[in-house]
Amino acid sequence: HHALCGMAELLSDRDAGGPLADAFTEAADSCKRLAERVARSFAKLFWNDRAGCLFDVVQPGVDGRWYGDPAIRPNQLLALSLPH
């Protein structure tokens, strides 16, 4: 999500008014749409209702469903530090 948002920002700032402006705008819009999909999927998959916070990791089970690990680990603090 963070990478897609960053790419959208970079592409939005490129070649304003130049011959490739439309292509950069289209690419930026595509990254924004993908970032929105990722954000919705992430929230749906990673939210732990019981604890009121995110799972640290989700893993597929043998039944094909995804299961979250409710442990709190330092990498979650790194994710919080990202601007997007």
N, C-alpha and C positions, 0 to 999 in steps of 0.2 A: 504494500500500500504506500509506504513512504517513498519507495523508488518510483512508482508510477506518478505520484503527485510531484515529485522532484522533476521527472522528465517532462511533465505537462508544463511546469513553470519554465524550464529551460527552452522548450519548444515555443512557448508563447512569446518569449523575448527575442526570438531569432528572426532576422530578415524582414523586419516590419516595413511594409511598403515595397519590398523587393520582388523579384520575379518568382521567388519560391514562397512568398508569404502565405498563399492559400494552402500549400502543401504542409507547411509548418503548423498552421492553424488547425488543419484537419488532423494531423498527428497529435497535436496537443489535446484536441477534443476527444480523440480516441483514448488517449491515456487517462483523461479525466473520467470517461465512462467506465473504463476498466477499473480504475481506483474505486469508484462508487460501488461496483459489483463486488470487488474484494472486501470493501468495508462491510457491506451487508452480509456476505458469506462468513466473514471473520466473526462478526458479532453473533450470528446465529450458531456457529459451531463452537466458539470458544467461551461463550458466556456461561458461567456457573451460577444458576439461580440460587442454589442452596447456600453458597458462601457470599453471594452478592459481588463477585469479582470474576476475573478471567481464569480459565484453566491455564496451567503452565504449558501444557502440551496436549495435543489430542492424537490418538493412535487408533488405527483400525483394529477391530477385534476379529476373531475367527468367523463371526457371524456376518461380517461385512459392515457392521455399524461402527461409528466412531465413538471412542470413549476418552473422556478428559481426565487428566491427572491434576488434582486440586492442590498439589504442593506449591508453596511459594518459594521462588528461587530468584537469585540476583539478576538473571537475564531479563526479568520482568521490569526491573528498574531501568535497564538500558532501553527497553521498548518505550517506556514512559518519557524518556528524554528526547525522543524523535519529535520534530515539529509537526509532523502530519499524523 
